Amino acid sequence: MISTEIYIENQRLDLYKDISAEFTYAIDDIKDFSSRNTNFSKTIVIPGNATNNKLFGHIFEFGSSNTYDPNQSNVGYNFNPSVAADCVVFVEKIQIFKGIIRLLEIIVDNGTIEYECAVFGELGGFVSAVSNSKLEDLDFSQYDHLWTVNNITGSWSNASGGAYYYPLIDYGKASTNKHDFDVSTMRPALFVKEYVDKIITGAGYTYESNFFETSLFKRLIVPNNQKQLSIYDTNQFRGEDELLYYSVNVPSITTSVGIVSTRLGPFQDISNYEFRNTGASLTTTLSIRCEGGSNVDDYETGNCFIGIYKNGTLDQETLLTFGRSTFDTTIQFQVTFATNDIFKIRLRFASVSSSMSVTFQQNSISIDTQASIPVPINYGSEIQINSILPKGVFQKDLFASIVKMFNLYVVESTDKPKHLIIEPFIDFYQTTPTFLQVNDLEEELLVDDNDLLILEDGAINYRDWTYKVDRAKPFRIKPMSELNGRYFEFKYKSDVDFLNDQYSKKYGESYGDRIEDTGFQFANDKQTAEIIFAASPLIGYPGEEKVFTPIYKISNTQNTQSEDQTESTLRIMQVKQMDVSTSWVIKDGVTTLSSPLFIYGYAGHLDDPDSPAADINFGAPKELFFTLVSGNLTANLYNGFWSEYIAEITDKNSKLLTCNVYLTQSDIYTLDFSKLIWIDGSLWRLNKVIDYNPMNPDTTKCEFLKVIELTYQ
């Protein structure tokens, strides 16, 4: 009898002696060119005995409940069926599967309990662990910093990755001449590698990837996509009252409160006394904390009216009464501020029977809303990175888009738990200097015992399965033209900014898209790989050296154009510190903040707008909005990461082979999709092992794609 063992969170389950399950191992779904698969099993039935009932937390009991602790193992009293539990399957002490287990159903029949389960590979476990987490759930607080010119310009030396980076992006209303730029357009961006690192490690996984260490990947950023650089908060305005001392010996005194703001939010400081709401209309609570003391006699009281004035007119006021002792009270008003409303706070003292002095100290003014809304960040304030992360973007969607952009293969390590191996298709299949050669007569010339083959166009690591093929069962060979669509589309998302809108209306596609026509005459449908990012067209202006991405709308009013700031779809860009020969400055309104600058923080789809050598567009744009002096626009994502793959699956000689192969437990344990398979004089890529049953000595159906190319550029 073949011995099978299943461990859940390092605890061994009891199994039926005749347990049987089928396992599928997969890397690529050739019918959906942009998808990636994981390993999985069909249903496994586990008996409900004392050991297993305990491991599954007696979940079969109608009244069972527990308090789940994510820091504890997901078994026993802590078992949670909605959370992945680590699982390893052994046959004859050889590991044939590693991943997670999922409880599908519990069957109670006449006192007998059975648990129906399935196991999924660690890639599936990773997706489950990420679940519905969003980018805003990640913690980047180590990068909190002050919004200053020094931090802005200093970040441009971070163009090879790490920390944060301030790209020059024109968000609209940021410059009157496209030469000097307002600080409002300088917003911190985080590097893609930082996002990927935190997504994977936050899910409890580790990874290895030579590609993630390349300069190309390290210089990718995700810029800010807000209408204005804002944090989400309930506090819209915060200020402190200057120390006030009043001697009251006249019938009444009315004076404005001198406010020193510590947060302006949407309010503009007109003076120390008045503030203008530059944002949208909002209904809010205005709180004034009054603290101080007076010298009134014991038998007297002092009266002071505290009022809010809007646009020069009293809106509302309330009475503050105080005696000889100190006072500390908070007064609240419900106020609506329309756009461009100007407010100030005034004190009006009522007369008393004798001279009086009163001191206000440590007073504060706060404007708050019930719900968190965007609050503009003021220059010089601290930027809390977590508060400006893109909102509503799922971590799994960003990761999946990176996989699609660079045609990445993500596989599970056979020897390290929760460890992913991530490489592009062009680097995934192992190549080495070879020890086994094929001469002109296609005779193998053995040099040593390694399964290594050299053909005239390259060296490749392979495994010979010629004698493992079950010749008694039929081979099925299907031309790839019967599986693929006519067109392969590689698409960025559309966006509403004026340049993307202008391009899509003119050419009927998004900037940076690529549509590949296979020429298949028996197919008309399309297969599409779309990412969550919008394209980022670059623009340049006559007489200006700086090239940048504009992200704003243009509205036309009475024959004049105005730039309208807007929320934008998420972007991805390459960055580089660029030199210019003519100086420029960073301003805050009319105030110049920086010394003359001869560098700027470039960001765009090209690695260098003056002489590009790498482009993260899928295809070359049909139109550029700046003058390209020199460089190469063909080194894009399609040509760099997808063309070889598409050429292989659409070649006239491309075919999909399905046949039965004899696989042992050892074959499954050492299964490596990066090694090519040699069958009857041809090389094949293993795509899938279908329904492997370790209890059945029969052969297993496997799916292979014929190798057309061995070397890639």
Helices and strands as residue ranges (DSSP letters): E 4-8, E 11-12, E 23-26, E 40-41, E 44-47, H 50-55, G 76-78, E 85-91, E 94-109, E 112-121, H 122-130, G 135-137, G 141-143, E 145-146, H 149-154, G 155-158, E 164-165, E 169-170, E 181-182, G 183-185, E 189-191, H 192-202, E 206-208, G 211-213, H 215-218, E 220-222, E 230-241, E 244-248, E 253-256, E 259-263, E 267-269, E 275-277, E 282-294, E 302-310, E 313-322, E 327-337, E 342-349, E 356-360, E 364-376, E 382-383, G 385-388, H 395-405, E 408-412, E 419-424, H 425-428, E 436-438, E 444-446, E 452-455, E 458-464, G 466-468, E 476-479, G 480-482, E 487-493, H 498-507, E 514-517, E 526-534, E 549-550, E 553-557, E 560-564, E 573-584, E 586-588, E 591-592, E 597-604, H 637-637, I 638-642, H 643-650, E 655-661, H 665-669, E 676-679, E 682-692, E 700-706
